[in-house]
């Protein structure tokens, strides 16, 4: 749908363009002449796109999975191949790793603008829109790798769930899992939302729950099944690589190991990560159920944060996964600012450690990484508690711009006391059903929703003897007696 580009939205577009250009320059500034003297670590300009150009055969036009193995899910592998082909098509024989990095960054910038459009259409308030348009993680990671694909699909899934379009949300999350694993944390929330939907019969809830599951599985299979059948060994490379790889130094389990608190091998990290996420995830859903049972999708943010903390791998760009979720659902934004600051510290601590391994300076130690990661983890735990225990931001309950009113909560006429008008329970139910039907018809035919007809409440008529006695006692206050005092008062009110 079209959104009117007013002055404020134009300013947001300009701000996002500046942010993305800063991110483009941040990754490109050390590309002329190639990476020398560990500058990719010292300045933080490292990008996965550069080694992928030659190491995964992108420079030769090899098709991922069919001609070369790749440690990314299928949807991301398809994006890598498409962007590699675009680089060859645009630059011809001048195509190189720097040009490929530029194409990858341009694709991610387009997704960043798409997210801003989705936020604006959803009715997000202006302050939060600015937190996306000027996001520090975009500067660091818009050219880092291909995680923006899964981030965009995860945002889409959450916004669909906000509109109670759970089947579409399940499909979007399934596509997200085909690009990166982390959107899988949303699927249990969508399933629970469908199964425990209020005001529906048990058969309707069971059927809708099944459709949500089928949509998620079907979307994932539509992307993965052809490759799994054609090249099963290369298709499973991502899952084998994820299972067999060690942790990263900013991950919780490596931090504990480097501090001498808990030493684990790879199998131990896998087991502890799975158990910790399952126990903590159940606690998050259980504690958040009472406050957020009508909008369980809101718990996607604390669940994702907990997944990042308990996973054995915490790569720097994982911060970009969480940032748009925080912009959407964090009750308070200043802890989000602390998350950005601590994320920057962790980013440079980790890359300066690699620089130190090459003998360059500045160099960081594992203790420096542990301190930065611990500070970020404390902020994330704070954010998790905020998201679970506090009310969501006000915009969450606002209906998307230009969309019809939600059919299960139609507008209702109210009387002076603020209560629904109508005589009795039957009349109120009839008015709600009629307004719901009109809203559904208007949504399907793109017509405006007609307002419900006002219902005049029948006031009880007082008994005449009581009125007569009242008039006899206080003639000045009576309209029914027709005395001169009441006539003068009526004339004064006209």
Residue pairs with C-beta under 8 A, 6 or more apart in sequence:
1 121
1 402
3 9
3 117
3 120
3 121
3 401
3 402
5 13
8 126
9 120
12 116
12 120
12 129
12 130
12 133
13 113
13 116
13 133
15 130
15 133
15 134
16 112
16 113
16 116
16 132
16 133
16 134
16 138
19 112
19 133
19 134
19 135
19 138
19 139
20 109
20 112
20 138
20 142
22 139
23 105
23 109
23 138
23 139
23 140
23 141
23 142
23 143
24 102
24 105
24 109
24 142
24 143
26 44
26 45
26 139
26 140
26 143
27 45
27 47
27 101
27 105
27 142
27 143
27 144
28 45
28 98
28 101
28 102
28 105
28 143
29 43
29 45
30 39
30 40
30 43
30 45
31 45
31 50
31 97
31 98
31 101
32 98
35 45
35 50
37 360
38 354
38 355
38 358
38 360
39 45
40 46
40 50
40 351
41 351
41 352
41 354
41 355
41 358
41 360
42 351
42 352
42 355
42 360
42 362
44 140
44 347
44 348
44 351
46 144
46 351
47 101
47 104
47 143
47 144
47 145
48 144
48 145
48 146
49 97
49 100
49 101
49 104
49 105
49 143
49 145
50 97
50 98
50 100
50 101
52 58
52 80
52 100
53 59
53 84
53 96
53 97
53 100
54 97
56 62
56 64
56 68
56 70
56 80
57 67
57 68
58 80
58 81
58 84
58 87
58 100
59 84
59 95
59 96
59 97
59 100
61 84
61 85
61 88
62 68
63 81
64 70
64 72
64 77
64 78
64 80
64 81
64 234
65 74
65 77
65 227
65 230
65 231
65 234
65 235
65 237
66 227
66 230
66 231
66 234
68 234
69 233
69 234
69 237
70 77
70 80
70 234
70 237
70 238
71 237
71 238
71 241
71 242
72 80
72 146
72 180
72 238
73 177
73 178
73 179
73 180
73 181
73 224
73 238
74 178
74 223
74 224
74 227
74 235
75 149
75 150
75 175
75 178
75 179
75 223
76 146
76 149
76 150
76 179
76 180
78 223
79 107
79 146
79 149
79 179
80 146
83 100
83 103
83 104
83 107
84 100
86 103
87 95
87 99
87 100
87 103
88 95
90 99
90 103
91 99
101 143
104 143
104 145
104 146
105 142
105 143
107 148
108 142
108 143
108 146
108 148
109 142
111 148
111 149
111 151
111 152
112 138
112 142
112 148
114 152
115 132
115 151
115 152
115 155
115 324
116 129
116 132
116 133
118 155
118 156
118 159
119 128
119 129
119 132
119 155
119 327
119 328
120 129
120 401
121 400
121 401
121 402
122 159
122 162
122 395
122 400
122 401
123 395
123 398
123 399
123 400
123 401
124 327
124 328
124 395
125 393
125 394
125 395
127 333
128 327
128 328
128 333
128 393
128 395
131 327
131 333
131 336
132 323
132 324
132 327
135 323
135 327
135 340
136 340
136 343
136 344
137 319
137 320
137 323
137 340
137 343
138 320
138 323
140 316
140 317
140 319
140 320
140 343
140 344
140 347
141 147
141 148
141 316
141 317
141 319
141 320
142 148
144 316
144 317
144 320
145 317
146 179
147 180
147 317
147 318
147 320
147 321
148 320
149 179
149 180
150 176
150 177
150 179
150 180
150 182
150 183
150 321
151 320
151 321
151 324
153 172
153 173
153 175
153 176
153 179
153 183
154 172
154 173
154 176
154 182
154 183
154 186
154 300
154 321
154 324
154 325
155 324
155 325
155 328
156 172
157 169
157 170
157 172
157 173
157 176
157 183
157 186
157 190
158 169
158 186
158 297
158 300
158 325
158 328
158 329
160 166
160 168
160 169
160 172
161 169
161 186
161 189
161 190
161 193
161 297
162 295
162 297
162 396
163 400
163 403
163 406
164 406
164 408
166 190
166 193
166 194
166 208
166 212
167 208
167 211
167 212
167 215
168 215
169 186
169 190
169 212
169 297
170 187
170 190
170 191
170 211
170 212
170 213
170 215
170 216
170 219
171 215
171 216
171 218
171 219
172 219
173 183
173 184
173 186
173 187
173 190
173 216
173 219
174 187
174 215
174 216
174 217
174 218
174 219
174 220
175 219
175 220
175 223
176 182
176 183
176 186
177 183
177 184
177 187
177 216
177 220
178 219
178 220
178 223
178 224
180 321
181 242
182 304
182 307
182 308
182 321
185 281
185 300
185 303
185 304
185 307
186 297
186 300
186 303
186 304
187 216
188 281
188 285
189 285
189 296
189 297
189 299
189 300
189 303
190 212
190 216
190 296
190 297
191 209
191 212
191 213
192 285
192 296
193 296
193 297
194 205
194 208
194 209
194 211
194 212
195 205
195 206
195 208
195 209
196 205
196 293
197 204
197 205
197 208
198 294
199 408
200 208
224 235
227 234
227 235
228 235
228 236
242 313
243 270
244 266
245 266
245 313
246 254
246 266
246 269
246 312
247 253
247 254
247 269
247 312
247 313
248 254
248 312
248 313
248 314
248 315
248 350
249 255
249 258
249 350
249 353
249 366
249 369
249 370
249 373
250 314
250 315
250 316
250 346
250 349
250 350
250 369
250 372
250 373
251 311
251 312
251 313
251 314
251 373
252 309
252 310
252 311
252 314
252 373
252 377
253 262
253 264
253 269
253 272
253 273
253 312
254 312
255 369
255 370
255 373
255 374
256 262
257 263
257 264
258 366
258 367
258 369
258 370
259 367
259 370
264 272
266 312
269 312
270 312
272 310
273 310
273 311
273 312
276 310
277 306
277 307
277 310
277 311
280 306
280 310
281 303
281 306
281 307
284 299
284 302
284 303
284 306
284 384
284 388
285 296
285 299
285 303
287 388
287 389
288 296
288 298
288 299
288 302
288 387
288 388
288 389
289 296
291 388
291 389
291 391
292 298
292 299
292 388
292 392
295 392
295 396
298 329
298 387
298 392
298 396
299 387
299 388
300 325
300 329
301 322
301 325
301 326
301 328
301 329
301 330
301 383
301 387
302 383
302 384
302 387
302 388
304 321
304 322
304 325
305 322
305 380
305 383
305 384
305 387
306 384
308 314
308 318
308 321
308 322
308 380
309 377
309 380
309 381
314 373
316 343
316 346
316 347
316 350
316 351
319 339
319 340
319 343
319 347
322 339
322 380
323 336
323 340
326 336
326 339
326 383
327 336
328 393
328 396
329 387
329 392
329 393
329 396
330 336
330 383
330 386
330 387
330 393
331 386
331 387
331 390
331 391
331 392
331 393
332 386
332 390
335 379
335 382
335 383
335 386
336 383
338 379
339 376
339 379
339 380
339 383
342 372
342 375
342 376
342 379
343 376
345 372
345 375
345 376
346 369
346 372
346 373
346 375
346 376
348 364
349 364
349 368
349 369
349 371
349 372
349 373
350 364
350 369
350 372
352 362
352 363
352 364
352 368
353 363
353 364
353 365
353 366
353 368
353 369
355 361
355 362
355 363
355 364
356 362
356 363
356 364
356 365
399 405
399 406
403 443
404 439
404 442
404 443
404 449
405 411
405 439
405 449
406 439
407 436
407 439
407 440
407 443
408 436
410 432
410 435
410 436
410 438
410 439
410 452
411 435
411 451
411 452
412 420
412 421
412 428
412 431
412 432
412 435
412 452
413 420
413 421
413 422
413 431
413 452
413 454
413 455
414 420
414 421
415 421
415 457
420 428
420 431
421 431
421 454
421 455
421 457
422 428
422 430
422 431
422 455
422 457
423 455
423 457
423 458
427 455
431 452
431 455
434 452
435 452
438 449
438 450
438 452
439 449
441 447
442 448
442 449
442 450
467 478
467 480
470 477
470 478
471 478
471 480
471 481
471 483
475 481
475 483
475 485
475 486
476 483
476 485
476 486
477 485
477 486
478 486
479 486
479 489
479 490
